[in-house]
Amino acid sequence: MERIIRLVPMLAVAMLVAMFVGCASTETSSGTGEYIDDTVITAKVKAAIFNEPTLKSAEINVETYKGVVQLSGFVSSQAAIDTAVRVARGVKGVKSVANEMELK
């Protein structure tokens, strides 16, 4: 019985280590923390685009992976593309912006 009681803390530590290793990121997938960070960045970029009066936010899709923001969609002018990229780059946490937007 005493041996089992000593094993419980070691098993708990082993389970915690396994859980954290399972949440770590790799080249092809993001960890839990990175996923949350990317979600926050996406929300901030969407809000910044929405708050820019010269842009139609419904035309621009935003996705983020490991801090890289991808903008896509069909917009009405090159000025709108340039503004959206500038606005996205201005958001804290954005490492780079991939522009996949096209003119209508």
TORROGU-989084 format. One record per residue: residue in one letter; residue number from 1; x, y negated, z of N, C-alpha, C in turn. Coordinates in steps of 0.05 Angstrom, whole numbers, always signed. Layout:
# residues N
<atom><type>A</type><seq>NUM</seq><n_X>X</n_X><n_Y>Y</n_Y><n_Z>Z</n_Z><ca_X>X</ca_X><ca_Y>Y</ca_Y><ca_Z>Z</ca_Z><c_X>X</c_X><c_Y>Y</c_Y><c_Z>Z</c_Z></atom>
...
# end
This chain:
# residues 104
<atom><type>M</type><seq>1</seq><n_X>+17</n_X><n_Y>+24</n_Y><n_Z>+0</n_Z><ca_X>+0</ca_X><ca_Y>+0</ca_Y><ca_Z>+0</ca_Z><c_X>+17</c_X><c_Y>-25</c_Y><c_Z>+0</c_Z></atom>
<atom><type>E</type><seq>2</seq><n_X>+39</n_X><n_Y>-25</n_Y><n_Z>+16</n_Z><ca_X>+57</ca_X><ca_Y>-48</ca_Y><ca_Z>+18</ca_Z><c_X>+70</c_X><c_Y>-53</c_Y><c_Z>-9</c_Z></atom>
<atom><type>R</type><seq>3</seq><n_X>+76</n_X><n_Y>-31</n_Y><n_Z>-23</n_Z><ca_X>+89</ca_X><ca_Y>-34</ca_Y><ca_Z>-49</ca_Z><c_X>+70</c_X><c_Y>-47</c_Y><c_Z>-69</c_Z></atom>
<atom><type>I</type><seq>4</seq><n_X>+45</n_X><n_Y>-41</n_Y><n_Z>-68</n_Z><ca_X>+25</ca_X><ca_Y>-53</ca_Y><ca_Z>-86</ca_Z><c_X>+22</c_X><c_Y>-83</c_Y><c_Z>-80</c_Z></atom>
<atom><type>I</type><seq>5</seq><n_X>+22</n_X><n_Y>-90</n_Y><n_Z>-55</n_Z><ca_X>+20</ca_X><ca_Y>-118</ca_Y><ca_Z>-47</ca_Z><c_X>+44</c_X><c_Y>-134</c_Y><c_Z>-58</c_Z></atom>
<atom><type>R</type><seq>6</seq><n_X>+67</n_X><n_Y>-122</n_Y><n_Z>-59</n_Z><ca_X>+91</ca_X><ca_Y>-136</ca_Y><ca_Z>-69</ca_Z><c_X>+90</c_X><c_Y>-138</c_Y><c_Z>-100</c_Z></atom>
<atom><type>L</type><seq>7</seq><n_X>+76</n_X><n_Y>-120</n_Y><n_Z>-113</n_Z><ca_X>+74</ca_X><ca_Y>-119</ca_Y><ca_Z>-142</ca_Z><c_X>+55</c_X><c_Y>-141</c_Y><c_Z>-153</c_Z></atom>
<atom><type>V</type><seq>8</seq><n_X>+35</n_X><n_Y>-148</n_Y><n_Z>-137</n_Z><ca_X>+14</ca_X><ca_Y>-167</ca_Y><ca_Z>-146</ca_Z><c_X>+26</c_X><c_Y>-193</c_Y><c_Z>-155</c_Z></atom>
<atom><type>P</type><seq>9</seq><n_X>+43</n_X><n_Y>-207</n_Y><n_Z>-139</n_Z><ca_X>+55</ca_X><ca_Y>-232</ca_Y><ca_Z>-149</ca_Z><c_X>+71</c_X><c_Y>-229</c_Y><c_Z>-174</c_Z></atom>
<atom><type>M</type><seq>10</seq><n_X>+86</n_X><n_Y>-207</n_Y><n_Z>-176</n_Z><ca_X>+103</ca_X><ca_Y>-203</ca_Y><ca_Z>-200</ca_Z><c_X>+85</c_X><c_Y>-199</c_Y><c_Z>-225</c_Z></atom>
<atom><type>L</type><seq>11</seq><n_X>+63</n_X><n_Y>-185</n_Y><n_Z>-222</n_Z><ca_X>+44</ca_X><ca_Y>-181</ca_Y><ca_Z>-244</ca_Z><c_X>+31</c_X><c_Y>-207</c_Y><c_Z>-252</c_Z></atom>
<atom><type>A</type><seq>12</seq><n_X>+25</n_X><n_Y>-223</n_Y><n_Z>-232</n_Z><ca_X>+13</ca_X><ca_Y>-250</ca_Y><ca_Z>-238</ca_Z><c_X>+32</c_X><c_Y>-267</c_Y><c_Z>-254</c_Z></atom>
<atom><type>V</type><seq>13</seq><n_X>+57</n_X><n_Y>-267</n_Y><n_Z>-246</n_Z><ca_X>+78</ca_X><ca_Y>-283</ca_Y><ca_Z>-260</ca_Z><c_X>+81</c_X><c_Y>-272</c_Y><c_Z>-289</c_Z></atom>
<atom><type>A</type><seq>14</seq><n_X>+82</n_X><n_Y>-246</n_Y><n_Z>-292</n_Z><ca_X>+85</ca_X><ca_Y>-234</ca_Y><ca_Z>-318</ca_Z><c_X>+61</c_X><c_Y>-241</c_Y><c_Z>-336</c_Z></atom>
<atom><type>M</type><seq>15</seq><n_X>+37</n_X><n_Y>-242</n_Y><n_Z>-325</n_Z><ca_X>+14</ca_X><ca_Y>-249</ca_Y><ca_Z>-341</ca_Z><c_X>+15</c_X><c_Y>-278</c_Y><c_Z>-349</c_Z></atom>
<atom><type>L</type><seq>16</seq><n_X>+24</n_X><n_Y>-296</n_Y><n_Z>-331</n_Z><ca_X>+26</ca_X><ca_Y>-324</ca_Y><ca_Z>-338</ca_Z><c_X>+47</c_X><c_Y>-329</c_Y><c_Z>-360</c_Z></atom>
<atom><type>V</type><seq>17</seq><n_X>+70</n_X><n_Y>-315</n_Y><n_Z>-358</n_Z><ca_X>+90</ca_X><ca_Y>-318</ca_Y><ca_Z>-379</ca_Z><c_X>+80</c_X><c_Y>-308</c_Y><c_Z>-406</c_Z></atom>
<atom><type>A</type><seq>18</seq><n_X>+66</n_X><n_Y>-286</n_Y><n_Z>-406</n_Z><ca_X>+54</ca_X><ca_Y>-275</ca_Y><ca_Z>-431</ca_Z><c_X>+34</c_X><c_Y>-295</c_Y><c_Z>-443</c_Z></atom>
<atom><type>M</type><seq>19</seq><n_X>+18</n_X><n_Y>-307</n_Y><n_Z>-425</n_Z><ca_X>-2</ca_X><ca_Y>-326</ca_Y><ca_Z>-435</ca_Z><c_X>+12</c_X><c_Y>-350</c_Y><c_Z>-448</c_Z></atom>
<atom><type>F</type><seq>20</seq><n_X>+32</n_X><n_Y>-361</n_Y><n_Z>-435</n_Z><ca_X>+46</ca_X><ca_Y>-385</ca_Y><ca_Z>-447</ca_Z><c_X>+61</c_X><c_Y>-378</c_Y><c_Z>-472</c_Z></atom>
<atom><type>V</type><seq>21</seq><n_X>+73</n_X><n_Y>-354</n_Y><n_Z>-474</n_Z><ca_X>+86</ca_X><ca_Y>-346</ca_Y><ca_Z>-498</ca_Z><c_X>+66</c_X><c_Y>-343</c_Y><c_Z>-521</c_Z></atom>
<atom><type>G</type><seq>22</seq><n_X>+42</n_X><n_Y>-333</n_Y><n_Z>-514</n_Z><ca_X>+21</ca_X><ca_Y>-330</ca_Y><ca_Z>-534</ca_Z><c_X>+11</c_X><c_Y>-356</c_Y><c_Z>-545</c_Z></atom>
<atom><type>C</type><seq>23</seq><n_X>+14</n_X><n_Y>-378</n_Y><n_Z>-530</n_Z><ca_X>+5</ca_X><ca_Y>-404</ca_Y><ca_Z>-538</ca_Z><c_X>+26</c_X><c_Y>-420</c_Y><c_Z>-552</c_Z></atom>
<atom><type>A</type><seq>24</seq><n_X>+50</n_X><n_Y>-409</n_Y><n_Z>-554</n_Z><ca_X>+72</ca_X><ca_Y>-424</ca_Y><ca_Z>-567</ca_Z><c_X>+67</c_X><c_Y>-425</c_Y><c_Z>-597</c_Z></atom>
<atom><type>S</type><seq>25</seq><n_X>+79</n_X><n_Y>-446</n_Y><n_Z>-609</n_Z><ca_X>+76</ca_X><ca_Y>-450</ca_Y><ca_Z>-638</ca_Z><c_X>+97</c_X><c_Y>-435</c_Y><c_Z>-653</c_Z></atom>
<atom><type>T</type><seq>26</seq><n_X>+91</n_X><n_Y>-430</n_Y><n_Z>-679</n_Z><ca_X>+110</ca_X><ca_Y>-418</ca_Y><ca_Z>-697</ca_Z><c_X>+111</c_X><c_Y>-435</c_Y><c_Z>-722</c_Z></atom>
<atom><type>E</type><seq>27</seq><n_X>+126</n_X><n_Y>-427</n_Y><n_Z>-742</n_Z><ca_X>+128</ca_X><ca_Y>-443</ca_Y><ca_Z>-767</ca_Z><c_X>+101</c_X><c_Y>-445</c_Y><c_Z>-780</c_Z></atom>
<atom><type>T</type><seq>28</seq><n_X>+85</n_X><n_Y>-423</n_Y><n_Z>-778</n_Z><ca_X>+59</ca_X><ca_Y>-422</ca_Y><ca_Z>-793</ca_Z><c_X>+35</c_X><c_Y>-428</c_Y><c_Z>-776</c_Z></atom>
<atom><type>S</type><seq>29</seq><n_X>+38</n_X><n_Y>-430</n_Y><n_Z>-750</n_Z><ca_X>+15</ca_X><ca_Y>-436</ca_Y><ca_Z>-733</ca_Z><c_X>+23</c_X><c_Y>-455</c_Y><c_Z>-711</c_Z></atom>
<atom><type>S</type><seq>30</seq><n_X>+3</n_X><n_Y>-470</n_Y><n_Z>-702</n_Z><ca_X>+9</ca_X><ca_Y>-489</ca_Y><ca_Z>-681</ca_Z><c_X>+0</c_X><c_Y>-477</c_Y><c_Z>-654</c_Z></atom>
<atom><type>G</type><seq>31</seq><n_X>+13</n_X><n_Y>-485</n_Y><n_Z>-633</n_Z><ca_X>+6</ca_X><ca_Y>-477</ca_Y><ca_Z>-606</ca_Z><c_X>-18</c_X><c_Y>-493</c_Y><c_Z>-596</c_Z></atom>
<atom><type>T</type><seq>32</seq><n_X>-28</n_X><n_Y>-486</n_Y><n_Z>-573</n_Z><ca_X>-52</ca_X><ca_Y>-499</ca_Y><ca_Z>-562</ca_Z><c_X>-47</c_X><c_Y>-529</c_Y><c_Z>-559</c_Z></atom>
<atom><type>G</type><seq>33</seq><n_X>-24</n_X><n_Y>-536</n_Y><n_Z>-547</n_Z><ca_X>-18</ca_X><ca_Y>-564</ca_Y><ca_Z>-543</ca_Z><c_X>-17</c_X><c_Y>-580</c_Y><c_Z>-569</c_Z></atom>
<atom><type>E</type><seq>34</seq><n_X>-4</n_X><n_Y>-568</n_Y><n_Z>-589</n_Z><ca_X>-2</ca_X><ca_Y>-581</ca_Y><ca_Z>-615</ca_Z><c_X>-29</c_X><c_Y>-584</c_Y><c_Z>-628</c_Z></atom>
<atom><type>Y</type><seq>35</seq><n_X>-46</n_X><n_Y>-563</n_Y><n_Z>-625</n_Z><ca_X>-73</ca_X><ca_Y>-564</ca_Y><ca_Z>-637</ca_Z><c_X>-88</c_X><c_Y>-587</c_Y><c_Z>-625</c_Z></atom>
<atom><type>I</type><seq>36</seq><n_X>-86</n_X><n_Y>-590</n_Y><n_Z>-598</n_Z><ca_X>-101</ca_X><ca_Y>-612</ca_Y><ca_Z>-585</ca_Z><c_X>-89</c_X><c_Y>-639</c_Y><c_Z>-594</c_Z></atom>
<atom><type>D</type><seq>37</seq><n_X>-63</n_X><n_Y>-641</n_Y><n_Z>-596</n_Z><ca_X>-50</ca_X><ca_Y>-666</ca_Y><ca_Z>-605</ca_Z><c_X>-60</c_X><c_Y>-672</c_Y><c_Z>-634</c_Z></atom>
<atom><type>D</type><seq>38</seq><n_X>-60</n_X><n_Y>-652</n_Y><n_Z>-651</n_Z><ca_X>-70</ca_X><ca_Y>-657</ca_Y><ca_Z>-679</ca_Z><c_X>-99</c_X><c_Y>-666</c_Y><c_Z>-680</c_Z></atom>
<atom><type>T</type><seq>39</seq><n_X>-115</n_X><n_Y>-654</n_Y><n_Z>-662</n_Z><ca_X>-143</ca_X><ca_Y>-662</ca_Y><ca_Z>-661</ca_Z><c_X>-146</c_X><c_Y>-691</c_Y><c_Z>-653</c_Z></atom>
<atom><type>V</type><seq>40</seq><n_X>-130</n_X><n_Y>-699</n_Y><n_Z>-633</n_Z><ca_X>-131</ca_X><ca_Y>-727</ca_Y><ca_Z>-624</ca_Z><c_X>-122</c_X><c_Y>-746</c_Y><c_Z>-646</c_Z></atom>
<atom><type>I</type><seq>41</seq><n_X>-100</n_X><n_Y>-739</n_Y><n_Z>-660</n_Z><ca_X>-90</ca_X><ca_Y>-755</ca_Y><ca_Z>-682</ca_Z><c_X>-111</c_X><c_Y>-758</c_Y><c_Z>-704</c_Z></atom>
<atom><type>T</type><seq>42</seq><n_X>-123</n_X><n_Y>-735</n_Y><n_Z>-711</n_Z><ca_X>-144</ca_X><ca_Y>-736</ca_Y><ca_Z>-731</ca_Z><c_X>-167</c_X><c_Y>-755</c_Y><c_Z>-723</c_Z></atom>
<atom><type>A</type><seq>43</seq><n_X>-176</n_X><n_Y>-753</n_Y><n_Z>-698</n_Z><ca_X>-197</ca_X><ca_Y>-771</ca_Y><ca_Z>-689</ca_Z><c_X>-189</c_X><c_Y>-800</c_Y><c_Z>-690</c_Z></atom>
<atom><type>K</type><seq>44</seq><n_X>-164</n_X><n_Y>-806</n_Y><n_Z>-682</n_Z><ca_X>-154</ca_X><ca_Y>-834</ca_Y><ca_Z>-682</ca_Z><c_X>-152</c_X><c_Y>-844</c_Y><c_Z>-711</c_Z></atom>
<atom><type>V</type><seq>45</seq><n_X>-143</n_X><n_Y>-828</n_Y><n_Z>-729</n_Z><ca_X>-140</ca_X><ca_Y>-836</ca_Y><ca_Z>-757</ca_Z><c_X>-168</c_X><c_Y>-841</c_Y><c_Z>-769</c_Z></atom>
<atom><type>K</type><seq>46</seq><n_X>-187</n_X><n_Y>-823</n_Y><n_Z>-764</n_Z><ca_X>-215</ca_X><ca_Y>-827</ca_Y><ca_Z>-773</ca_Z><c_X>-226</c_X><c_Y>-853</c_Y><c_Z>-762</c_Z></atom>
<atom><type>A</type><seq>47</seq><n_X>-222</n_X><n_Y>-858</n_Y><n_Z>-737</n_Z><ca_X>-232</ca_X><ca_Y>-883</ca_Y><ca_Z>-724</ca_Z><c_X>-220</c_X><c_Y>-907</c_Y><c_Z>-737</c_Z></atom>
<atom><type>A</type><seq>48</seq><n_X>-193</n_X><n_Y>-906</n_Y><n_Z>-742</n_Z><ca_X>-180</ca_X><ca_Y>-929</ca_Y><ca_Z>-754</ca_Z><c_X>-190</c_X><c_Y>-934</c_Y><c_Z>-782</c_Z></atom>
<atom><type>I</type><seq>49</seq><n_X>-195</n_X><n_Y>-913</n_Y><n_Z>-797</n_Z><ca_X>-205</ca_X><ca_Y>-916</ca_Y><ca_Z>-824</ca_Z><c_X>-234</c_X><c_Y>-927</c_Y><c_Z>-823</c_Z></atom>
<atom><type>F</type><seq>50</seq><n_X>-250</n_X><n_Y>-917</n_Y><n_Z>-805</n_Z><ca_X>-277</ca_X><ca_Y>-926</ca_Y><ca_Z>-801</ca_Z><c_X>-278</c_X><c_Y>-956</c_Y><c_Z>-794</c_Z></atom>
<atom><type>N</type><seq>51</seq><n_X>-259</n_X><n_Y>-964</n_Y><n_Z>-778</n_Z><ca_X>-258</ca_X><ca_Y>-992</ca_Y><ca_Z>-769</ca_Z><c_X>-246</c_X><c_Y>-1011</c_Y><c_Z>-789</c_Z></atom>
<atom><type>E</type><seq>52</seq><n_X>-235</n_X><n_Y>-1001</n_Y><n_Z>-811</n_Z><ca_X>-224</ca_X><ca_Y>-1018</ca_Y><ca_Z>-832</ca_Z><c_X>-247</c_X><c_Y>-1025</c_Y><c_Z>-851</c_Z></atom>
<atom><type>P</type><seq>53</seq><n_X>-255</n_X><n_Y>-1051</n_Y><n_Z>-851</n_Z><ca_X>-279</ca_X><ca_Y>-1059</ca_Y><ca_Z>-866</ca_Z><c_X>-276</c_X><c_Y>-1055</c_Y><c_Z>-896</c_Z></atom>
<atom><type>T</type><seq>54</seq><n_X>-252</n_X><n_Y>-1053</n_Y><n_Z>-907</n_Z><ca_X>-250</ca_X><ca_Y>-1050</ca_Y><ca_Z>-936</ca_Z><c_X>-251</c_X><c_Y>-1021</c_Y><c_Z>-945</c_Z></atom>
<atom><type>L</type><seq>55</seq><n_X>-253</n_X><n_Y>-1002</n_Y><n_Z>-926</n_Z><ca_X>-254</ca_X><ca_Y>-974</ca_Y><ca_Z>-933</ca_Z><c_X>-281</c_X><c_Y>-962</c_Y><c_Z>-928</c_Z></atom>
<atom><type>K</type><seq>56</seq><n_X>-289</n_X><n_Y>-943</n_Y><n_Z>-945</n_Z><ca_X>-313</ca_X><ca_Y>-927</ca_Y><ca_Z>-940</ca_Z><c_X>-304</c_X><c_Y>-900</c_Y><c_Z>-928</c_Z></atom>
<atom><type>S</type><seq>57</seq><n_X>-308</n_X><n_Y>-898</n_Y><n_Z>-902</n_Z><ca_X>-297</ca_X><ca_Y>-875</ca_Y><ca_Z>-888</ca_Z><c_X>-309</c_X><c_Y>-848</c_Y><c_Z>-897</c_Z></atom>
<atom><type>A</type><seq>58</seq><n_X>-333</n_X><n_Y>-849</n_Y><n_Z>-908</n_Z><ca_X>-346</ca_X><ca_Y>-824</ca_Y><ca_Z>-917</ca_Z><c_X>-331</c_X><c_Y>-812</c_Y><c_Z>-941</c_Z></atom>
<atom><type>E</type><seq>59</seq><n_X>-316</n_X><n_Y>-829</n_Y><n_Z>-955</n_Z><ca_X>-301</ca_X><ca_Y>-819</ca_Y><ca_Z>-979</ca_Z><c_X>-275</c_X><c_Y>-806</c_Y><c_Z>-972</c_Z></atom>
<atom><type>I</type><seq>60</seq><n_X>-265</n_X><n_Y>-810</n_Y><n_Z>-948</n_Z><ca_X>-238</ca_X><ca_Y>-801</ca_Y><ca_Z>-941</ca_Z><c_X>-239</c_X><c_Y>-779</c_Y><c_Z>-920</c_Z></atom>
<atom><type>N</type><seq>61</seq><n_X>-227</n_X><n_Y>-756</n_Y><n_Z>-927</n_Z><ca_X>-224</ca_X><ca_Y>-734</ca_Y><ca_Z>-908</ca_Z><c_X>-197</c_X><c_Y>-735</c_Y><c_Z>-895</c_Z></atom>
<atom><type>V</type><seq>62</seq><n_X>-196</n_X><n_Y>-728</n_Y><n_Z>-869</n_Z><ca_X>-171</ca_X><ca_Y>-729</ca_Y><ca_Z>-854</ca_Z><c_X>-167</c_X><c_Y>-702</c_Y><c_Z>-841</c_Z></atom>
<atom><type>E</type><seq>63</seq><n_X>-143</n_X><n_Y>-691</n_Y><n_Z>-845</n_Z><ca_X>-134</ca_X><ca_Y>-666</ca_Y><ca_Z>-831</ca_Z><c_X>-106</c_X><c_Y>-671</c_Y><c_Z>-821</c_Z></atom>
<atom><type>T</type><seq>64</seq><n_X>-100</n_X><n_Y>-659</n_Y><n_Z>-798</n_Z><ca_X>-73</ca_X><ca_Y>-662</ca_Y><ca_Z>-786</ca_Z><c_X>-62</c_X><c_Y>-635</c_Y><c_Z>-779</c_Z></atom>
<atom><type>Y</type><seq>65</seq><n_X>-36</n_X><n_Y>-631</n_Y><n_Z>-785</n_Z><ca_X>-22</ca_X><ca_Y>-607</ca_Y><ca_Z>-777</ca_Z><c_X>+6</c_X><c_Y>-614</c_Y><c_Z>-769</c_Z></atom>
<atom><type>K</type><seq>66</seq><n_X>+12</n_X><n_Y>-609</n_Y><n_Z>-743</n_Z><ca_X>+38</ca_X><ca_Y>-616</ca_Y><ca_Z>-731</ca_Z><c_X>+46</c_X><c_Y>-645</c_Y><c_Z>-736</c_Z></atom>
<atom><type>G</type><seq>67</seq><n_X>+26</n_X><n_Y>-663</n_Y><n_Z>-733</n_Z><ca_X>+31</ca_X><ca_Y>-692</ca_Y><ca_Z>-735</ca_Z><c_X>+31</c_X><c_Y>-703</c_Y><c_Z>-763</c_Z></atom>
<atom><type>V</type><seq>68</seq><n_X>+29</n_X><n_Y>-685</n_Y><n_Z>-783</n_Z><ca_X>+28</ca_X><ca_Y>-694</ca_Y><ca_Z>-811</ca_Z><c_X>-2</c_X><c_Y>-697</c_Y><c_Z>-819</c_Z></atom>
<atom><type>V</type><seq>69</seq><n_X>-9</n_X><n_Y>-721</n_Y><n_Z>-827</n_Z><ca_X>-37</ca_X><ca_Y>-727</ca_Y><ca_Z>-833</ca_Z><c_X>-41</c_X><c_Y>-724</c_Y><c_Z>-864</c_Z></atom>
<atom><type>Q</type><seq>70</seq><n_X>-61</n_X><n_Y>-709</n_Y><n_Z>-872</n_Z><ca_X>-68</ca_X><ca_Y>-707</ca_Y><ca_Z>-900</ca_Z><c_X>-94</c_X><c_Y>-722</c_Y><c_Z>-905</c_Z></atom>
<atom><type>L</type><seq>71</seq><n_X>-93</n_X><n_Y>-740</n_Y><n_Z>-923</n_Z><ca_X>-116</ca_X><ca_Y>-755</ca_Y><ca_Z>-932</ca_Z><c_X>-125</c_X><c_Y>-745</c_Y><c_Z>-959</c_Z></atom>
<atom><type>S</type><seq>72</seq><n_X>-151</n_X><n_Y>-738</n_Y><n_Z>-962</n_Z><ca_X>-161</ca_X><ca_Y>-729</ca_Y><ca_Z>-987</ca_Z><c_X>-188</c_X><c_Y>-741</c_Y><c_Z>-992</c_Z></atom>
<atom><type>G</type><seq>73</seq><n_X>-198</n_X><n_Y>-738</n_Y><n_Z>-1016</n_Z><ca_X>-224</ca_X><ca_Y>-748</ca_Y><ca_Z>-1024</ca_Z><c_X>-222</c_X><c_Y>-765</c_Y><c_Z>-1049</c_Z></atom>
<atom><type>F</type><seq>74</seq><n_X>-245</n_X><n_Y>-775</n_Y><n_Z>-1057</n_Z><ca_X>-247</ca_X><ca_Y>-791</ca_Y><ca_Z>-1081</ca_Z><c_X>-254</c_X><c_Y>-820</c_Y><c_Z>-1073</c_Z></atom>
<atom><type>V</type><seq>75</seq><n_X>-237</n_X><n_Y>-839</n_Y><n_Z>-1079</n_Z><ca_X>-241</ca_X><ca_Y>-866</ca_Y><ca_Z>-1071</ca_Z><c_X>-244</c_X><c_Y>-884</c_Y><c_Z>-1097</c_Z></atom>
<atom><type>S</type><seq>76</seq><n_X>-253</n_X><n_Y>-908</n_Y><n_Z>-1093</n_Z><ca_X>-260</ca_X><ca_Y>-925</ca_Y><ca_Z>-1116</ca_Z><c_X>-237</c_X><c_Y>-942</c_Y><c_Z>-1127</c_Z></atom>
<atom><type>S</type><seq>77</seq><n_X>-215</n_X><n_Y>-944</n_Y><n_Z>-1112</n_Z><ca_X>-193</ca_X><ca_Y>-961</ca_Y><ca_Z>-1122</ca_Z><c_X>-166</c_X><c_Y>-953</c_Y><c_Z>-1111</c_Z></atom>
<atom><type>Q</type><seq>78</seq><n_X>-145</n_X><n_Y>-962</n_Y><n_Z>-1125</n_Z><ca_X>-118</ca_X><ca_Y>-957</ca_Y><ca_Z>-1115</ca_Z><c_X>-113</c_X><c_Y>-972</c_Y><c_Z>-1089</c_Z></atom>
<atom><type>A</type><seq>79</seq><n_X>-126</n_X><n_Y>-996</n_Y><n_Z>-1087</n_Z><ca_X>-123</ca_X><ca_Y>-1012</ca_Y><ca_Z>-1063</ca_Z><c_X>-134</c_X><c_Y>-996</c_Y><c_Z>-1038</c_Z></atom>
<atom><type>A</type><seq>80</seq><n_X>-156</n_X><n_Y>-982</n_Y><n_Z>-1042</n_Z><ca_X>-168</ca_X><ca_Y>-966</ca_Y><ca_Z>-1020</ca_Z><c_X>-148</c_X><c_Y>-944</c_Y><c_Z>-1012</c_Z></atom>
<atom><type>I</type><seq>81</seq><n_X>-135</n_X><n_Y>-931</n_Y><n_Z>-1032</n_Z><ca_X>-116</ca_X><ca_Y>-910</ca_Y><ca_Z>-1026</ca_Z><c_X>-93</c_X><c_Y>-922</c_Y><c_Z>-1010</c_Z></atom>
<atom><type>D</type><seq>82</seq><n_X>-82</n_X><n_Y>-945</n_Y><n_Z>-1019</n_Z><ca_X>-59</ca_X><ca_Y>-957</ca_Y><ca_Z>-1005</ca_Z><c_X>-67</c_X><c_Y>-966</c_Y><c_Z>-977</c_Z></atom>
<atom><type>T</type><seq>83</seq><n_X>-91</n_X><n_Y>-977</n_Y><n_Z>-974</n_Z><ca_X>-100</ca_X><ca_Y>-985</ca_Y><ca_Z>-947</ca_Z><c_X>-103</c_X><c_Y>-961</c_Y><c_Z>-928</c_Z></atom>
<atom><type>A</type><seq>84</seq><n_X>-115</n_X><n_Y>-940</n_Y><n_Z>-938</n_Z><ca_X>-119</ca_X><ca_Y>-916</ca_Y><ca_Z>-921</ca_Z><c_X>-93</c_X><c_Y>-904</c_Y><c_Z>-912</c_Z></atom>
<atom><type>V</type><seq>85</seq><n_X>-74</n_X><n_Y>-903</n_Y><n_Z>-930</n_Z><ca_X>-47</ca_X><ca_Y>-892</ca_Y><ca_Z>-923</ca_Z><c_X>-34</c_X><c_Y>-911</c_Y><c_Z>-902</c_Z></atom>
<atom><type>R</type><seq>86</seq><n_X>-35</n_X><n_Y>-937</n_Y><n_Z>-907</n_Z><ca_X>-23</ca_X><ca_Y>-956</ca_Y><ca_Z>-888</ca_Z><c_X>-36</c_X><c_Y>-953</c_Y><c_Z>-860</c_Z></atom>
<atom><type>V</type><seq>87</seq><n_X>-63</n_X><n_Y>-952</n_Y><n_Z>-860</n_Z><ca_X>-78</ca_X><ca_Y>-950</ca_Y><ca_Z>-834</ca_Z><c_X>-70</c_X><c_Y>-924</c_Y><c_Z>-820</c_Z></atom>
<atom><type>A</type><seq>88</seq><n_X>-68</n_X><n_Y>-901</n_Y><n_Z>-835</n_Z><ca_X>-61</ca_X><ca_Y>-876</ca_Y><ca_Z>-822</ca_Z><c_X>-33</c_X><c_Y>-876</c_Y><c_Z>-811</c_Z></atom>
<atom><type>R</type><seq>89</seq><n_X>-15</n_X><n_Y>-888</n_Y><n_Z>-826</n_Z><ca_X>+13</ca_X><ca_Y>-890</ca_Y><ca_Z>-816</ca_Z><c_X>+16</c_X><c_Y>-906</c_Y><c_Z>-791</c_Z></atom>
<atom><type>G</type><seq>90</seq><n_X>-3</n_X><n_Y>-924</n_Y><n_Z>-786</n_Z><ca_X>-3</ca_X><ca_Y>-942</ca_Y><ca_Z>-763</ca_Z><c_X>-13</c_X><c_Y>-929</c_Y><c_Z>-737</c_Z></atom>
<atom><type>V</type><seq>91</seq><n_X>-24</n_X><n_Y>-905</n_Y><n_Z>-739</n_Z><ca_X>-35</ca_X><ca_Y>-891</ca_Y><ca_Z>-716</ca_Z><c_X>-12</c_X><c_Y>-877</c_Y><c_Z>-701</c_Z></atom>
<atom><type>K</type><seq>92</seq><n_X>-12</n_X><n_Y>-881</n_Y><n_Z>-675</n_Z><ca_X>+8</ca_X><ca_Y>-869</ca_Y><ca_Z>-658</ca_Z><c_X>+7</c_X><c_Y>-839</c_Y><c_Z>-659</c_Z></atom>
<atom><type>G</type><seq>93</seq><n_X>+30</n_X><n_Y>-827</n_Y><n_Z>-662</n_Z><ca_X>+32</ca_X><ca_Y>-797</ca_Y><ca_Z>-664</ca_Z><c_X>+34</c_X><c_Y>-786</c_Y><c_Z>-692</c_Z></atom>
<atom><type>V</type><seq>94</seq><n_X>+28</n_X><n_Y>-803</n_Y><n_Z>-712</n_Z><ca_X>+29</ca_X><ca_Y>-794</ca_Y><ca_Z>-740</ca_Z><c_X>+59</c_X><c_Y>-793</c_Y><c_Z>-748</c_Z></atom>
<atom><type>K</type><seq>95</seq><n_X>+68</n_X><n_Y>-770</n_Y><n_Z>-757</n_Z><ca_X>+96</ca_X><ca_Y>-766</ca_Y><ca_Z>-766</ca_Z><c_X>+98</c_X><c_Y>-775</c_Y><c_Z>-795</c_Z></atom>
<atom><type>S</type><seq>96</seq><n_X>+79</n_X><n_Y>-767</n_Y><n_Z>-811</n_Z><ca_X>+79</ca_X><ca_Y>-775</ca_Y><ca_Z>-839</ca_Z><c_X>+51</c_X><c_Y>-772</c_Y><c_Z>-850</c_Z></atom>
<atom><type>V</type><seq>97</seq><n_X>+47</n_X><n_Y>-783</n_Y><n_Z>-874</n_Z><ca_X>+20</ca_X><ca_Y>-782</ca_Y><ca_Z>-887</ca_Z><c_X>+23</c_X><c_Y>-769</c_Y><c_Z>-914</c_Z></atom>
<atom><type>A</type><seq>98</seq><n_X>+7</n_X><n_Y>-749</n_Y><n_Z>-920</n_Z><ca_X>+6</ca_X><ca_Y>-736</ca_Y><ca_Z>-946</ca_Z><c_X>-19</c_X><c_Y>-747</c_Y><c_Z>-960</c_Z></atom>
<atom><type>N</type><seq>99</seq><n_X>-15</n_X><n_Y>-761</n_Y><n_Z>-982</n_Z><ca_X>-37</ca_X><ca_Y>-773</ca_Y><ca_Z>-996</ca_Z><c_X>-46</c_X><c_Y>-755</c_Y><c_Z>-1018</c_Z></atom>
<atom><type>E</type><seq>100</seq><n_X>-70</n_X><n_Y>-744</n_Y><n_Z>-1015</n_Z><ca_X>-83</ca_X><ca_Y>-727</ca_Y><ca_Z>-1035</ca_Z><c_X>-108</c_X><c_Y>-740</c_Y><c_Z>-1046</c_Z></atom>
<atom><type>M</type><seq>101</seq><n_X>-112</n_X><n_Y>-766</n_Y><n_Z>-1041</n_Z><ca_X>-136</ca_X><ca_Y>-779</ca_Y><ca_Z>-1051</ca_Z><c_X>-134</c_X><c_Y>-784</c_Y><c_Z>-1081</c_Z></atom>
<atom><type>E</type><seq>102</seq><n_X>-157</n_X><n_Y>-785</n_Y><n_Z>-1094</n_Z><ca_X>-158</ca_X><ca_Y>-789</ca_Y><ca_Z>-1122</ca_Z><c_X>-178</c_X><c_Y>-811</c_Y><c_Z>-1128</c_Z></atom>
<atom><type>L</type><seq>103</seq><n_X>-175</n_X><n_Y>-824</n_Y><n_Z>-1151</n_Z><ca_X>-193</ca_X><ca_Y>-845</ca_Y><ca_Z>-1159</ca_Z><c_X>-218</c_X><c_Y>-832</c_Y><c_Z>-1171</c_Z></atom>
<atom><type>K</type><seq>104</seq><n_X>-241</n_X><n_Y>-845</n_Y><n_Z>-1167</n_Z><ca_X>-266</ca_X><ca_Y>-835</ca_Y><ca_Z>-1179</ca_Z><c_X>-266</c_X><c_Y>-840</c_Y><c_Z>-1208</c_Z></atom>
# end
